[in-house]
Amino acid sequence: MTPITLAIACLLAITLSYVSLCAVSPFGDCRRCHGMGHAIKHDRKGRMKRGKDCRRCDATGKRIRVGRWLYNRAARIYRDGTR
């Protein structure tokens, strides 16, 4: 196999695996709070305590994946265009 066809095959495999991941699990952990839904603070003694709710994910700890967001947007545009 030439290096170009090998690179194309690798990119195709990565793309198909990401598409299947977005289809199976459209939501991933929030990047800011790492899926906890809130920040972690420490008090003066060094003990961990709950901080403020995450504003990015509205304290759910989940976010929609980029691939799923693009699919939803394309499906909405197609649906609105065919009515």
C-alpha positions in Angstrom: 0.0 0.0 0.0 1.3 3.4 -0.8 1.5 6.0 2.0 -1.3 8.1 0.6 -3.8 5.2 0.5 -2.7 4.2 4.0 -3.4 7.8 5.2 -6.7 7.9 3.5 -7.7 4.5 5.0 -6.7 5.7 8.5 -8.6 9.0 8.2 -11.7 7.1 6.9 -11.5 4.6 9.9 -11.2 7.5 12.4 -14.1 9.4 10.8 -16.3 6.3 10.7 -15.5 5.5 14.4 -16.3 9.1 15.4 -19.6 9.0 13.5 -20.6 5.8 15.2 -19.6 7.2 18.6 -21.9 10.3 17.9 -24.7 8.0 16.9 -24.5 5.8 19.9 -23.6 8.4 22.5 -24.5 11.9 21.4 -23.6 13.5 24.7 -20.1 13.7 26.3 -18.7 15.1 29.5 -18.5 18.8 29.8 -15.0 20.1 29.2 -15.0 22.7 31.9 -16.3 20.7 34.9 -15.2 17.3 33.6 -18.8 15.9 33.9 -19.3 16.8 37.6 -21.7 19.7 36.9 -19.9 22.0 39.4 -16.5 23.3 40.3 -14.6 21.9 43.2 -13.3 24.3 45.9 -11.2 23.7 49.0 -11.9 25.3 52.3 -9.2 26.7 54.6 -8.4 23.3 56.1 -7.8 21.8 52.6 -11.0 19.7 52.5 -12.8 19.6 49.2 -16.3 21.1 48.9 -18.8 21.7 46.2 -18.3 25.0 44.3 -20.6 26.9 42.0 -22.7 25.2 39.3 -21.0 25.1 35.9 -22.5 27.7 33.6 -21.3 26.0 30.4 -23.4 22.9 30.9 -26.1 24.3 33.2 -24.9 21.9 36.0 -25.8 18.8 34.0 -22.2 17.7 33.4 -23.0 16.8 29.8 -22.5 18.5 26.4 -23.5 17.6 22.9 -20.7 16.3 20.7 -19.5 18.4 17.8 -20.4 15.7 15.2 -23.9 15.3 16.6 -24.4 19.1 16.7 -23.4 19.2 13.0 -25.7 16.4 12.1 -28.6 18.0 14.0 -28.0 21.3 12.2 -27.8 19.7 8.8 -31.0 17.7 9.5 -32.8 20.8 10.6 -31.8 22.7 7.5 -32.9 19.8 5.2 -36.2 19.4 7.1 -36.9 23.2 6.8 -36.0 23.2 3.1 -38.3 20.4 2.1 -41.4 21.7 3.7 
